[in-house]
Amino acid sequence: IEDPSKKTPAIHIAGTNGKGSIAAFINSVLSLVNIKTGVTTSPHLVDWVERICINKNQISKKEFESLNLALKPIVQKYRLTPFESIIAIALKYFTLKEVELLILEVGLGGRLDATTAHKYRPIIAFGAIGLDHCEFLGDSLEKIAIEKASVITPRSTVITATQHNIVKRIFNEIAKSQQAVIHWVDPLPTDWELGLSGAIQKENAAVAKGVIKALKDLGWSISEEQIRKGLSLAKWPGRLQKTKWEGMPIFIDGAHNPQAAKQLSIETASWTDQGNGMIWILGIQKQKNILSILNNLLREKDLAWIVPIPNLKSWSKDQILSCCPEYKNKLKEAMSVEEVLLILKQQKEWPSPPPIITGSLYLIGDLLQRQIFKS
């Protein structure tokens, strides 16, 4: 089989949370300085084509379908999964378009991820590592860290956010065995203006900045002024995104695991006017650790509306209460997000702070696809 874009260097992004944000920050800077960059991210919110971009431009539906058809014999012969098929299409597309650089976001784990099929990955970036996808990656932080750290290539440059001590030890061990150089970055200071909101983005942007600096070894020198501007222009939908429903303010966020839920809770804790607590609208997939997500997300006066995720198995209120009866007075249920919003609208006044819809990127994607929000 041919090995598309094998001579093109790739920035490989792994981690539990923040991978997409790191990719968005890097892509924003590279687009600003006109480095032709092929970017593949996951999951998509509305359409598969979102996963394959050259700088800020998504692959066209026509090109996607054409490559999908051309690669069908390989997909069938090797029984590729949908994710593996997308990576094959992406690498072929990037070769045809003669990109200079790749950004590859790991789909799941690292060691067996389809993105590792691209061997030339001199820069490895890590967002925060936590417990997620335990059914595939193992049920301990140590096991998950080993899976993630397996993407570190020989003599690569590794840029990583602050990690748990267990993760830090494993990263240092694997980096040493691969003769890789590892850089631990602190969150950017407050004087850096970022295009994505939330305190965690200072951490993700710091990783992105470290990656951009590391490109110097590959022949690209980008000034701090250009990095600052690029980071300030970054966009990544569905991540603490403020929007409006029928003129009312609302936040949407794709937090779908305990670590992301904890970060979102920390973020909202600093918001003003919280005397009556937060209103959460939650759609959470059945395989997710619901108790840990709720423990991390909900504070004393908060209220959560549980809604189904269209076309996916998700937690219902009764199922949650059967294993977490302590949430009896904090949970309500509705058949859709719109049903909750209509109930809230009928109240005397709209909740302040605004309600937050979260729990699943698939839930957010469905809402965006149906265009129920107007910014």
Salt bridges, closest charged atoms under 4 A:
GLU2 OE2 - LYS92 NZ 3.00
ASP47 OD2 - LYS61 NZ 2.81
GLU63 OE2 - LYS97 NZ 2.96
ASP132 OD2 - HIS133 NE2 3.60
ASP132 OD2 - HIS256 NE2 3.72
ASP132 OD1 - LYS288 NZ 2.97
ASP139 OD1 - LYS143 NZ 3.16
GLU142 OE2 - ARG169 NH2 3.11
GLU147 OE2 - ARG111 NH2 3.07
GLU173 OE2 - ARG169 NH1 3.50
ASP191 OD2 - ARG228 NH2 3.33
GLU224 OE1 - LYS213 NZ 3.99
GLU246 OE1 - LYS345 NZ 2.60
GLU338 OE2 - ARG370 NH1 2.43
ASP366 OD2 - ARG370 NH2 3.06
